[in-house]
Amino acid sequence: MRRRDLALSLPLGLLMLSACESSGAGGGQDDPTSAPDIAVDPEPTVLGERAEPLDVTLLPDGAELLDDDVLVGGVSLRALAETHGTPLFVYDEATLRARCAEAASAFDDGVAFASKSFLCGAMARVALEEGLCLDVATGGELDLALRAGVSASRIIMHGNNKSASELATAIDVGVHRVVV
């Protein structure tokens, strides 16, 4: 028998849910429309080896481990998977805010959120509201940050291989710092 489980991938306040097949009995077997099982310690096979058990300190702050579910921000990961399918990325805003605030308090005013890790308008606003600058690498990232309401004085344009147009735009809008 095969069973669908949810494997969890857990960097910085993010959960990635993905349905994976595993051996054994349990919910979801033989019924692809049923909800997958959520396994806090899914032990998926990775390149022929067993993965290490999940370190629960990697879960977002306040995550609750239940016998057959995980709650993040009071929301059931099982219900999210049933509603939206998998793979599904789930961000815990409280954890993101806490980590941004910790970085802002530990470093000087120039500490920046690396937008290459995950950039959307909401994430740019969270980073800004928690005291971080925003590190952007492209004209598209700069445009998104500005449209999200991030002041150019809080933006750092970083990285090599900038076009003359990208550099001119950064200067014209008043980007805080350009790193080349």
Secondary structure, 3 states (H helix, E strand, C coil): CEEEEEEEECCCCEEEEEEEEEECCCCCCCCCCCCCEECCCCCCEECCEECCCCCHHHCCCCCEECCCCEEECCEEHHHHHHHHCCCEEEECHHHHHHHHHHHHHHCCCCCEEEHHHCCCHHHHHHHHHCCCEEEECCHHHHHHHHHCCCCHHHEEEECCCCCHHHHHHHHHHCCCEEEC
